[in-house]
Amino acid sequence: MERSSRQSVVLDDRVLRERFKEETRDAANILANLARERIPAAKARPWRAHLETMSGLLTGSPDSALERERQLTQEFRELEGINAAIAVQVQQAIQLRNESLQDKLEASRKHLAQQVTWAIVLAVAMALAFGIWFTQPLKRLENAIVGLGENRLDQAIAIRGPADLALVGERLNWLRLRLVELDADKSRFLRHISHELKTPLASLREGVSLLEDGVAGDLTKDQREIAQILRHNTGVLQGQIEDLLRFNTAAFEARQLHRKTVDLLELVEEQVDAQRLQWRARELTVSIIGDSLKMEVDPEKIGTVLANLLSNAIRYSPSKGMIRLELSKQPGRIRIDIHDQGIGVAAADRERIFEPFYRGERQPSDVARGSGIGLSIVHEYVAAHGGRLELLPDQPGAHFRIEFPHAFKT
């Protein structure tokens, strides 16, 4: 603007004056924009006043050209000061705006951080809620499966939760009812067949007794020997039928557990005291090792388990031998070990020792031969509690171990 105006005055050039006017309009537009950006009017007014003065100095007589050129120079010097002041104000406005933007950005960042934090908290809460929503039915499902494994068939299975898990619960409840029906069918069959066998067997025994008493006439020596064989075998058969009924009753009772919190150490001591006469008669030494451990069990059935195992140990132990009962707590389970110094179990019998009516080849010669259902009943009772019964290799004698892996109280 200064160059165009001074040259137009000196040269009296119309083109240069038009260029100055164009540049003046551009400057006015810039000033108007700055005014909209809240540049104080006090600076804009003198700027426009100088601009009008300079526009008036562009025209005049050629004799006054130098004087007008000098005045233009002075006007531009004053205008330069105003421009500098406006530039300072613009910088201050820019700085204020930057600070305002920084504040807004910081506020937005904090607001966003809060939103992200709340979103994370909400996501965690929802994850926990969904986790609980899924975990509780799964836990109930696990308990239901454990209950089936422990033969707790009297407890209905109802799983609340997602539709798929609820459907699995319905299927498990159907399986529970089927197992109840199968157990009932088995019990009815055994009772029926035992009854049907006992009736003709009683008639057979009565007939043999009549033959031995000579009701049908005197028997020869060979005939009497045959009658004795018949009487002996009918007695054996009746004993087996009674054992079958007793095993069936025990298997049924194994599913009717009445759990209580009992001290297993006291239960072991009670069984040892109950058979004190038997082991003292054989001059045996019975030792109990372990601390007090409490667990929820059916005390009558676990008492039967301990009594049978201890009775077997006494029966098979040599005179003046030692029987050792150990009670210990392992990670996640309770263990009971029964050791004796008897003749032990033959290797060929180990796989079948817990089968009903199976009697091993090693039998003591000084006691009556067993029926072969004692260990089967023990196995049924332990399994009903969710435990495990094992025969471990040990020399000399036998080593039985009971483990209860499910919830126990210390």
C-alpha positions as a Markdown table, in Angstrom:
| # | Residue | x | y | z |
|---|---|---|---|---|
| 1 | Met | 0.0 | 0.0 | 0.0 |
| 2 | Glu | 2.8 | 2.4 | 0.9 |
| 3 | Arg | 4.7 | 1.8 | -2.3 |
| 4 | Ser | 1.7 | 2.0 | -4.5 |
| 5 | Ser | 0.4 | 5.2 | -2.9 |
| 6 | Arg | 3.8 | 7.1 | -2.9 |
| 7 | Gln | 4.5 | 6.0 | -6.5 |
| 8 | Ser | 1.1 | 7.1 | -7.6 |
| 9 | Val | 1.6 | 10.5 | -6.0 |
| 10 | Val | 5.0 | 11.1 | -7.5 |
| 11 | Leu | 4.1 | 9.7 | -10.9 |
| 12 | Asp | 0.5 | 10.8 | -10.9 |
| 13 | Asp | -0.4 | 7.3 | -12.2 |
| 14 | Arg | -4.0 | 6.2 | -12.2 |
| 15 | Val | -3.2 | 2.5 | -12.4 |
| 16 | Leu | -1.2 | 2.7 | -9.2 |
| 17 | Arg | -4.0 | 4.6 | -7.5 |
| 18 | Glu | -6.4 | 1.8 | -8.5 |
| 19 | Arg | -3.9 | -0.8 | -7.1 |
| 20 | Phe | -3.8 | 1.2 | -3.9 |
| 21 | Lys | -7.6 | 1.2 | -3.7 |
| 22 | Glu | -7.7 | -2.6 | -4.2 |
| 23 | Glu | -5.1 | -3.1 | -1.5 |
| 24 | Thr | -7.1 | -0.7 | 0.7 |
| 25 | Arg | -10.3 | -2.8 | 0.2 |
| 26 | Asp | -8.3 | -5.9 | 1.1 |
| 27 | Ala | -7.0 | -4.3 | 4.2 |
| 28 | Ala | -10.5 | -3.1 | 5.2 |
| 29 | Asn | -11.8 | -6.6 | 4.8 |
| 30 | Ile | -9.0 | -7.9 | 7.0 |
| 31 | Leu | -9.8 | -5.2 | 9.6 |
| 32 | Ala | -13.5 | -6.1 | 9.5 |
| 33 | Asn | -12.6 | -9.8 | 10.1 |
| 34 | Leu | -10.4 | -8.8 | 13.0 |
| 35 | Ala | -13.3 | -6.7 | 14.3 |
| 36 | Arg | -15.5 | -9.8 | 14.2 |
| 37 | Glu | -12.8 | -11.5 | 16.3 |
| 38 | Arg | -13.3 | -8.9 | 19.0 |
| 39 | Ile | -10.3 | -6.6 | 18.1 |
| 40 | Pro | -11.1 | -3.4 | 20.0 |
| 41 | Ala | -12.8 | -0.7 | 17.9 |
| 42 | Ala | -10.4 | 1.9 | 19.4 |
| 43 | Lys | -7.7 | 0.5 | 17.2 |
| 44 | Ala | -9.8 | 0.1 | 14.2 |
| 45 | Arg | -11.1 | 3.7 | 14.1 |
| 46 | Pro | -7.7 | 5.5 | 13.9 |
| 47 | Trp | -6.6 | 2.9 | 11.3 |
| 48 | Arg | -9.6 | 3.8 | 9.1 |
| 49 | Ala | -9.0 | 7.5 | 9.7 |
| 50 | His | -5.4 | 7.2 | 8.5 |
| 51 | Leu | -6.6 | 5.2 | 5.6 |
| 52 | Glu | -9.1 | 8.0 | 4.6 |
| 53 | Thr | -6.4 | 10.6 | 5.0 |
| 54 | Met | -4.0 | 8.7 | 2.8 |
| 55 | Ser | -6.7 | 8.2 | 0.2 |
| 56 | Gly | -7.2 | 12.0 | 0.1 |
| 57 | Leu | -3.5 | 12.7 | -0.4 |
| 58 | Leu | -3.4 | 10.6 | -3.5 |
| 59 | Thr | -4.9 | 13.4 | -5.7 |
| 60 | Gly | -3.8 | 17.0 | -6.0 |
| 61 | Ser | -1.7 | 19.4 | -8.0 |
| 62 | Pro | 1.6 | 18.2 | -9.3 |
| 63 | Asp | 3.3 | 21.0 | -7.3 |
| 64 | Ser | 2.2 | 19.5 | -4.1 |
| 65 | Ala | 3.2 | 16.0 | -5.0 |
| 66 | Leu | 6.4 | 16.0 | -2.9 |
| 67 | Glu | 4.6 | 17.5 | 0.1 |
| 68 | Arg | 1.8 | 14.9 | -0.3 |
| 69 | Glu | 4.4 | 12.1 | -0.6 |
| 70 | Arg | 6.0 | 13.3 | 2.6 |
| 71 | Gln | 2.7 | 13.4 | 4.4 |
| 72 | Leu | 1.9 | 9.9 | 3.1 |
| 73 | Thr | 5.2 | 8.7 | 4.5 |
| 74 | Gln | 4.3 | 10.2 | 7.9 |
| 75 | Glu | 0.8 | 8.6 | 7.8 |
| 76 | Phe | 2.3 | 5.2 | 7.1 |
| 77 | Arg | 4.7 | 5.6 | 10.0 |
| 78 | Glu | 1.8 | 6.3 | 12.3 |
| 79 | Leu | -0.2 | 3.5 | 10.7 |
| 80 | Glu | 2.7 | 1.1 | 11.3 |
| 81 | Gly | 2.4 | 1.8 | 15.0 |
| 82 | Ile | -1.3 | 1.1 | 14.9 |
| 83 | Asn | -0.6 | -2.1 | 13.0 |
| 84 | Ala | 1.9 | -3.2 | 15.6 |
| 85 | Ala | -0.6 | -2.6 | 18.4 |
| 86 | Ile | -3.2 | -4.5 | 16.4 |
| 87 | Ala | -0.7 | -7.3 | 15.9 |
| 88 | Val | -0.1 | -7.5 | 19.6 |
| 89 | Gln | -3.8 | -7.7 | 20.3 |
| 90 | Val | -4.1 | -10.4 | 17.7 |
| 91 | Gln | -1.4 | -12.4 | 19.3 |
| 92 | Gln | -3.0 | -11.9 | 22.7 |
| 93 | Ala | -6.3 | -13.0 | 21.3 |
| 94 | Ile | -4.7 | -16.0 | 19.6 |
| 95 | Gln | -3.0 | -16.9 | 22.9 |
| 96 | Leu | -6.2 | -16.6 | 24.8 |
| 97 | Arg | -8.0 | -18.7 | 22.3 |
| 98 | Asn | -5.2 | -21.3 | 22.5 |
| 99 | Glu | -5.5 | -21.3 | 26.3 |
| 100 | Ser | -9.3 | -21.7 | 25.9 |
| 101 | Leu | -8.8 | -24.5 | 23.5 |
| 102 | Gln | -6.3 | -26.1 | 25.8 |
| 103 | Asp | -8.7 | -25.8 | 28.7 |
| 104 | Lys | -11.5 | -27.3 | 26.6 |
| 105 | Leu | -9.1 | -30.1 | 25.4 |
| 106 | Glu | -8.1 | -30.9 | 29.0 |
| 107 | Ala | -11.8 | -30.9 | 30.1 |
| 108 | Ser | -12.6 | -33.1 | 27.2 |
| 109 | Arg | -9.7 | -35.4 | 28.1 |
| 110 | Lys | -10.9 | -35.6 | 31.7 |
| 111 | His | -14.4 | -36.2 | 30.6 |
| 112 | Leu | -13.3 | -38.9 | 28.2 |
| 113 | Ala | -11.1 | -40.5 | 30.9 |
| 114 | Gln | -14.1 | -40.5 | 33.3 |
| 115 | Gln | -16.2 | -42.1 | 30.6 |
| 116 | Val | -13.6 | -44.7 | 29.9 |
| 117 | Thr | -13.2 | -45.4 | 33.6 |
| 118 | Trp | -17.0 | -45.8 | 34.0 |
| 119 | Ala | -17.1 | -48.0 | 30.9 |
| 120 | Ile | -14.3 | -50.2 | 32.4 |
| 121 | Val | -16.1 | -50.4 | 35.7 |
| 122 | Leu | -19.4 | -51.2 | 34.0 |
| 123 | Ala | -17.7 | -53.8 | 31.8 |
| 124 | Val | -16.1 | -55.4 | 34.9 |
| 125 | Ala | -19.4 | -55.4 | 36.7 |
| 126 | Met | -21.2 | -56.9 | 33.8 |
| 127 | Ala | -18.4 | -59.5 | 33.4 |
| 128 | Leu | -18.8 | -60.4 | 37.1 |
| 129 | Ala | -22.5 | -60.5 | 36.8 |
| 130 | Phe | -22.4 | -62.7 | 33.8 |
| 131 | Gly | -19.7 | -64.8 | 35.4 |
| 132 | Ile | -21.8 | -65.3 | 38.5 |
| 133 | Trp | -24.8 | -65.9 | 36.3 |
| 134 | Phe | -22.9 | -68.7 | 34.5 |
| 135 | Thr | -20.8 | -69.9 | 37.4 |
| 136 | Gln | -23.6 | -70.6 | 39.8 |
| 137 | Pro | -25.5 | -72.9 | 37.4 |
| 138 | Leu | -22.2 | -74.6 | 36.6 |
| 139 | Lys | -21.5 | -75.1 | 40.3 |
| 140 | Arg | -24.9 | -76.5 | 40.8 |
| 141 | Leu | -24.4 | -78.7 | 37.8 |
| 142 | Glu | -21.1 | -80.0 | 39.2 |
| 143 | Asn | -22.8 | -80.7 | 42.6 |
| 144 | Ala | -25.5 | -82.6 | 40.8 |
| 145 | Ile | -23.0 | -84.8 | 39.0 |
| 146 | Val | -21.1 | -85.4 | 42.2 |
| 147 | Gly | -24.4 | -86.3 | 43.9 |
| 148 | Leu | -25.1 | -88.8 | 41.2 |
| 149 | Gly | -21.6 | -90.2 | 41.6 |
| 150 | Glu | -22.2 | -90.5 | 45.4 |
| 151 | Asn | -25.6 | -92.1 | 44.8 |
| 152 | Arg | -27.6 | -89.3 | 46.4 |
| 153 | Leu | -30.6 | -90.2 | 44.2 |
| 154 | Asp | -33.2 | -88.7 | 46.6 |
| 155 | Gln | -32.3 | -85.1 | 45.8 |
| 156 | Ala | -34.1 | -83.6 | 42.8 |
| 157 | Ile | -31.9 | -81.8 | 40.2 |
| 158 | Ala | -33.0 | -78.3 | 39.1 |
| 159 | Ile | -30.6 | -76.0 | 37.4 |
| 160 | Arg | -31.6 | -72.3 | 37.0 |
| 161 | Gly | -29.7 | -70.2 | 34.5 |
| 162 | Pro | -29.1 | -70.2 | 30.7 |
| 163 | Ala | -31.5 | -72.4 | 28.7 |
| 164 | Asp | -28.7 | -74.8 | 27.7 |
| 165 | Leu | -27.6 | -75.4 | 31.3 |
| 166 | Ala | -31.2 | -75.7 | 32.4 |
| 167 | Leu | -31.7 | -78.4 | 29.7 |
| 168 | Val | -28.7 | -80.3 | 30.9 |
| 169 | Gly | -30.1 | -80.1 | 34.5 |
| 170 | Glu | -33.4 | -81.6 | 33.2 |
| 171 | Arg | -31.5 | -84.4 | 31.5 |
| 172 | Leu | -29.5 | -85.1 | 34.7 |
| 173 | Asn | -32.8 | -85.2 | 36.7 |
| 174 | Trp | -34.2 | -87.7 | 34.1 |
| 175 | Leu | -31.0 | -89.8 | 34.6 |
| 176 | Arg | -31.4 | -89.6 | 38.4 |
| 177 | Leu | -35.0 | -90.9 | 38.1 |
| 178 | Arg | -33.9 | -93.7 | 35.8 |
| 179 | Leu | -31.2 | -94.7 | 38.3 |
| 180 | Val | -33.8 | -94.8 | 41.0 |
| 181 | Glu | -36.0 | -97.0 | 38.9 |
| 182 | Leu | -33.1 | -99.3 | 38.1 |
| 183 | Asp | -32.2 | -99.6 | 41.7 |
| 184 | Ala | -35.8 | -100.3 | 42.7 |
| 185 | Asp | -36.0 | -102.9 | 39.9 |
| 186 | Lys | -32.8 | -104.6 | 41.0 |
| 187 | Ser | -33.9 | -104.7 | 44.6 |
| 188 | Arg | -37.3 | -106.1 | 43.6 |
| 189 | Phe | -35.7 | -108.7 | 41.4 |
| 190 | Leu | -33.3 | -109.8 | 44.1 |
| 191 | Arg | -36.0 | -110.0 | 46.8 |
| 192 | His | -38.3 | -111.9 | 44.4 |
| 193 | Ile | -35.7 | -114.4 | 43.2 |
| 194 | Ser | -34.4 | -114.9 | 46.8 |
| 195 | His | -37.9 | -115.6 | 48.0 |
| 196 | Glu | -38.6 | -117.9 | 45.1 |
| 197 | Leu | -35.4 | -119.9 | 45.9 |
| 198 | Lys | -36.0 | -120.1 | 49.6 |
| 199 | Thr | -39.4 | -121.8 | 49.3 |
| 200 | Pro | -38.2 | -124.9 | 47.3 |
| 201 | Leu | -35.0 | -124.9 | 49.3 |
| 202 | Ala | -36.9 | -125.1 | 52.6 |
| 203 | Ser | -38.9 | -128.1 | 51.2 |
| 204 | Leu | -35.6 | -129.7 | 50.0 |
| 205 | Arg | -34.0 | -129.3 | 53.5 |
| 206 | Glu | -37.1 | -130.7 | 55.1 |
| 207 | Gly | -37.1 | -133.7 | 52.8 |
| 208 | Val | -33.5 | -134.4 | 53.5 |
| 209 | Ser | -34.1 | -134.2 | 57.3 |
| 210 | Leu | -37.0 | -136.7 | 56.9 |
| 211 | Leu | -34.7 | -139.0 | 55.0 |
| 212 | Glu | -32.0 | -138.8 | 57.7 |
| 213 | Asp | -34.6 | -139.4 | 60.4 |
| 214 | Gly | -35.6 | -142.7 | 58.7 |
| 215 | Val | -39.2 | -141.6 | 58.0 |
| 216 | Ala | -39.1 | -143.3 | 54.6 |
| 217 | Gly | -37.2 | -146.2 | 56.0 |
| 218 | Asp | -33.7 | -147.0 | 57.2 |
| 219 | Leu | -30.9 | -145.7 | 55.0 |
| 220 | Thr | -27.9 | -147.6 | 54.0 |
| 221 | Lys | -24.5 | -146.2 | 54.8 |
| 222 | Asp | -24.1 | -144.8 | 51.2 |
| 223 | Gln | -27.6 | -143.4 | 51.2 |
| 224 | Arg | -26.9 | -141.6 | 54.6 |
| 225 | Glu | -23.7 | -140.2 | 53.2 |
| 226 | Ile | -25.6 | -138.8 | 50.2 |
| 227 | Ala | -28.2 | -137.3 | 52.5 |
| 228 | Gln | -25.5 | -135.6 | 54.5 |
| 229 | Ile | -24.0 | -134.2 | 51.4 |
| 230 | Leu | -27.5 | -132.9 | 50.4 |
| 231 | Arg | -28.0 | -131.4 | 53.8 |
| 232 | His | -24.7 | -129.7 | 53.8 |
| 233 | Asn | -25.1 | -128.2 | 50.3 |
| 234 | Thr | -28.7 | -127.0 | 51.0 |
| 235 | Gly | -27.3 | -125.2 | 54.1 |
| 236 | Val | -24.6 | -123.6 | 52.0 |
| 237 | Leu | -27.2 | -122.6 | 49.4 |
| 238 | Gln | -29.4 | -121.1 | 52.1 |
| 239 | Gly | -26.4 | -119.2 | 53.5 |
| 240 | Gln | -25.6 | -117.8 | 50.0 |
| 241 | Ile | -29.2 | -116.7 | 49.5 |
| 242 | Glu | -29.2 | -114.9 | 52.9 |
| 243 | Asp | -25.9 | -113.3 | 52.0 |
| 244 | Leu | -27.4 | -112.2 | 48.7 |
| 245 | Leu | -30.3 | -110.6 | 50.6 |
| 246 | Arg | -27.9 | -109.0 | 53.1 |
| 247 | Phe | -25.8 | -107.6 | 50.3 |
| 248 | Asn | -28.8 | -106.3 | 48.5 |
| 249 | Thr | -30.0 | -104.6 | 51.7 |
| 250 | Ala | -26.6 | -103.1 | 52.2 |
| 251 | Ala | -26.4 | -101.8 | 48.6 |
| 252 | Phe | -29.8 | -100.2 | 49.0 |
| 253 | Glu | -28.9 | -98.7 | 52.4 |
| 254 | Ala | -25.7 | -97.3 | 50.9 |
| 255 | Arg | -27.9 | -94.8 | 49.0 |
| 256 | Gln | -29.7 | -93.7 | 52.1 |
| 257 | Leu | -27.0 | -91.7 | 53.8 |
| 258 | His | -27.6 | -89.8 | 57.0 |
| 259 | Arg | -24.6 | -87.5 | 57.2 |
| 260 | Lys | -23.4 | -85.9 | 60.4 |
| 261 | Thr | -20.3 | -84.1 | 61.4 |
| 262 | Val | -18.3 | -86.7 | 63.3 |
| 263 | Asp | -14.7 | -87.0 | 64.5 |
| 264 | Leu | -13.2 | -89.8 | 62.5 |
| 265 | Leu | -10.5 | -90.5 | 65.1 |
| 266 | Glu | -13.2 | -91.1 | 67.8 |
| 267 | Leu | -15.1 | -93.3 | 65.3 |
| 268 | Val | -11.9 | -95.4 | 64.8 |
| 269 | Glu | -11.3 | -95.7 | 68.5 |
| 270 | Glu | -14.9 | -96.8 | 69.1 |
| 271 | Gln | -14.5 | -99.7 | 66.6 |
| 272 | Val | -11.2 | -100.8 | 68.1 |
| 273 | Asp | -12.8 | -100.8 | 71.6 |
| 274 | Ala | -15.8 | -102.7 | 70.3 |
| 275 | Gln | -13.6 | -105.5 | 69.1 |
| 276 | Arg | -11.2 | -105.4 | 72.0 |
| 277 | Leu | -12.1 | -109.0 | 73.1 |
| 278 | Gln | -11.4 | -110.4 | 69.6 |
| 279 | Trp | -7.9 | -108.9 | 69.2 |
| 280 | Arg | -6.9 | -109.5 | 72.8 |
| 281 | Ala | -7.9 | -113.2 | 72.4 |
| 282 | Arg | -5.3 | -113.5 | 69.6 |
| 283 | Glu | -2.8 | -111.4 | 71.7 |
| 284 | Leu | -2.7 | -108.7 | 69.0 |
| 285 | Thr | -1.4 | -105.2 | 69.3 |
| 286 | Val | -3.7 | -102.5 | 67.8 |
| 287 | Ser | -2.3 | -99.0 | 67.4 |
| 288 | Ile | -4.0 | -95.9 | 66.2 |
| 289 | Ile | -2.0 | -93.1 | 64.6 |
| 290 | Gly | -3.3 | -89.7 | 63.7 |
| 291 | Asp | -5.0 | -86.5 | 64.9 |
| 292 | Ser | -8.7 | -85.5 | 65.3 |
| 293 | Leu | -10.3 | -84.9 | 61.9 |
| 294 | Lys | -14.0 | -84.0 | 61.4 |
| 295 | Met | -16.0 | -84.9 | 58.4 |
| 296 | Glu | -19.6 | -85.1 | 57.3 |
| 297 | Val | -20.4 | -88.8 | 56.9 |
| 298 | Asp | -23.0 | -91.4 | 57.9 |
| 299 | Pro | -21.4 | -92.6 | 61.2 |
| 300 | Glu | -23.3 | -95.9 | 61.2 |
| 301 | Lys | -22.1 | -96.9 | 57.7 |
| 302 | Ile | -18.5 | -95.7 | 58.1 |
| 303 | Gly | -18.5 | -97.5 | 61.4 |
| 304 | Thr | -19.5 | -100.7 | 59.6 |
| 305 | Val | -16.7 | -100.1 | 57.1 |
| 306 | Leu | -14.1 | -99.7 | 59.8 |
| 307 | Ala | -15.6 | -102.7 | 61.8 |
| 308 | Asn | -15.4 | -105.0 | 58.7 |
| 309 | Leu | -11.8 | -104.0 | 57.8 |
| 310 | Leu | -10.7 | -104.3 | 61.4 |
| 311 | Ser | -12.5 | -107.7 | 61.8 |
| 312 | Asn | -10.7 | -109.0 | 58.6 |
| 313 | Ala | -7.4 | -107.7 | 59.9 |
| 314 | Ile | -7.9 | -109.5 | 63.2 |
| 315 | Arg | -9.1 | -112.7 | 61.4 |
| 316 | Tyr | -6.1 | -112.9 | 59.2 |
| 317 | Ser | -3.4 | -111.7 | 61.6 |
| 318 | Pro | -1.1 | -114.2 | 63.2 |
| 319 | Ser | -1.1 | -114.6 | 67.0 |
| 320 | Lys | 0.8 | -111.8 | 68.7 |
| 321 | Gly | 0.8 | -109.8 | 65.5 |
| 322 | Met | 0.3 | -106.0 | 65.0 |
| 323 | Ile | -2.5 | -104.1 | 63.4 |
| 324 | Arg | -2.0 | -100.4 | 62.7 |
| 325 | Leu | -4.7 | -97.8 | 61.8 |
| 326 | Glu | -3.5 | -94.5 | 60.4 |
| 327 | Leu | -5.7 | -91.4 | 60.0 |
| 328 | Ser | -4.2 | -88.5 | 58.0 |
| 329 | Lys | -5.2 | -85.4 | 56.1 |
| 330 | Gln | -3.9 | -85.0 | 52.5 |
| 331 | Pro | -4.5 | -82.0 | 50.1 |
| 332 | Gly | -8.2 | -82.1 | 49.4 |
| 333 | Arg | -8.9 | -85.5 | 51.0 |
| 334 | Ile | -8.9 | -87.6 | 54.2 |
| 335 | Arg | -7.1 | -90.9 | 54.3 |
| 336 | Ile | -7.5 | -94.0 | 56.5 |
| 337 | Asp | -5.0 | -96.8 | 56.3 |
| 338 | Ile | -5.4 | -100.2 | 57.9 |
| 339 | His | -2.2 | -102.5 | 58.0 |
| 340 | Asp | -2.0 | -106.0 | 59.3 |
| 341 | Gln | 0.7 | -108.7 | 59.4 |
| 342 | Gly | -1.4 | -111.6 | 58.2 |
| 343 | Ile | -1.1 | -113.8 | 55.1 |
| 344 | Gly | -2.1 | -111.0 | 52.8 |
| 345 | Val | -4.0 | -111.2 | 49.5 |
| 346 | Ala | -2.7 | -113.3 | 46.6 |
| 347 | Ala | -1.8 | -111.4 | 43.5 |
| 348 | Ala | -4.5 | -113.3 | 41.5 |
| 349 | Asp | -7.2 | -112.1 | 43.9 |
| 350 | Arg | -6.3 | -108.4 | 44.0 |
| 351 | Glu | -8.5 | -107.5 | 41.0 |
| 352 | Arg | -11.6 | -109.3 | 42.3 |
| 353 | Ile | -11.2 | -108.8 | 46.0 |
| 354 | Phe | -14.2 | -106.3 | 46.2 |
| 355 | Glu | -16.6 | -108.4 | 44.0 |
| 356 | Pro | -19.6 | -109.8 | 45.9 |
| 357 | Phe | -19.2 | -113.5 | 47.1 |
| 358 | Tyr | -15.6 | -113.7 | 45.9 |
| 359 | Arg | -13.3 | -115.4 | 48.4 |
| 360 | Gly | -9.6 | -115.4 | 47.8 |
| 361 | Glu | -7.5 | -118.5 | 47.8 |
| 362 | Arg | -5.6 | -117.5 | 51.0 |
| 363 | Gln | -7.9 | -118.4 | 53.9 |
| 364 | Pro | -6.8 | -118.9 | 57.5 |
| 365 | Ser | -7.1 | -122.5 | 58.6 |
| 366 | Asp | -8.1 | -121.8 | 62.2 |
| 367 | Val | -11.3 | -119.7 | 61.4 |
| 368 | Ala | -14.5 | -120.3 | 59.5 |
| 369 | Arg | -14.4 | -119.5 | 55.8 |
| 370 | Gly | -16.1 | -116.1 | 55.0 |
| 371 | Ser | -19.0 | -115.5 | 52.8 |
| 372 | Gly | -17.2 | -113.0 | 50.5 |
| 373 | Ile | -19.5 | -110.1 | 50.8 |
| 374 | Gly | -17.9 | -108.1 | 53.7 |
| 375 | Leu | -15.5 | -106.2 | 51.5 |
| 376 | Ser | -18.2 | -105.7 | 48.9 |
| 377 | Ile | -20.4 | -104.0 | 51.5 |
| 378 | Val | -17.4 | -101.9 | 52.6 |
| 379 | His | -16.8 | -100.9 | 49.0 |
| 380 | Glu | -20.5 | -99.9 | 48.5 |
| 381 | Tyr | -20.5 | -97.8 | 51.7 |
| 382 | Val | -17.2 | -96.0 | 50.8 |
| 383 | Ala | -18.4 | -95.3 | 47.2 |
| 384 | Ala | -21.7 | -94.0 | 48.5 |
| 385 | His | -19.7 | -91.3 | 50.3 |
| 386 | Gly | -17.8 | -90.4 | 47.2 |
| 387 | Gly | -14.7 | -92.1 | 48.5 |
| 388 | Arg | -12.4 | -94.8 | 47.2 |
| 389 | Leu | -11.2 | -98.1 | 48.7 |
| 390 | Glu | -7.9 | -99.6 | 47.6 |
| 391 | Leu | -5.9 | -102.7 | 48.4 |
| 392 | Leu | -2.2 | -101.6 | 48.3 |
| 393 | Pro | 0.8 | -103.8 | 47.9 |
| 394 | Asp | 2.4 | -104.4 | 51.3 |
| 395 | Gln | 4.5 | -107.1 | 52.9 |
| 396 | Pro | 3.8 | -108.8 | 55.1 |
| 397 | Gly | 0.0 | -108.7 | 55.4 |
| 398 | Ala | -2.6 | -106.6 | 53.7 |
| 399 | His | -2.8 | -102.8 | 53.4 |
| 400 | Phe | -6.3 | -101.3 | 52.8 |
| 401 | Arg | -6.7 | -97.5 | 52.2 |
| 402 | Ile | -9.8 | -95.4 | 52.3 |
| 403 | Glu | -9.9 | -91.9 | 50.8 |
| 404 | Phe | -12.6 | -89.4 | 51.0 |
| 405 | Pro | -11.9 | -86.7 | 48.4 |
| 406 | His | -14.9 | -84.5 | 48.9 |
| 407 | Ala | -15.7 | -81.7 | 51.3 |
| 408 | Phe | -14.6 | -82.3 | 54.9 |
| 409 | Lys | -14.4 | -80.2 | 58.0 |
| 410 | Thr | -11.3 | -79.6 | 60.0 |
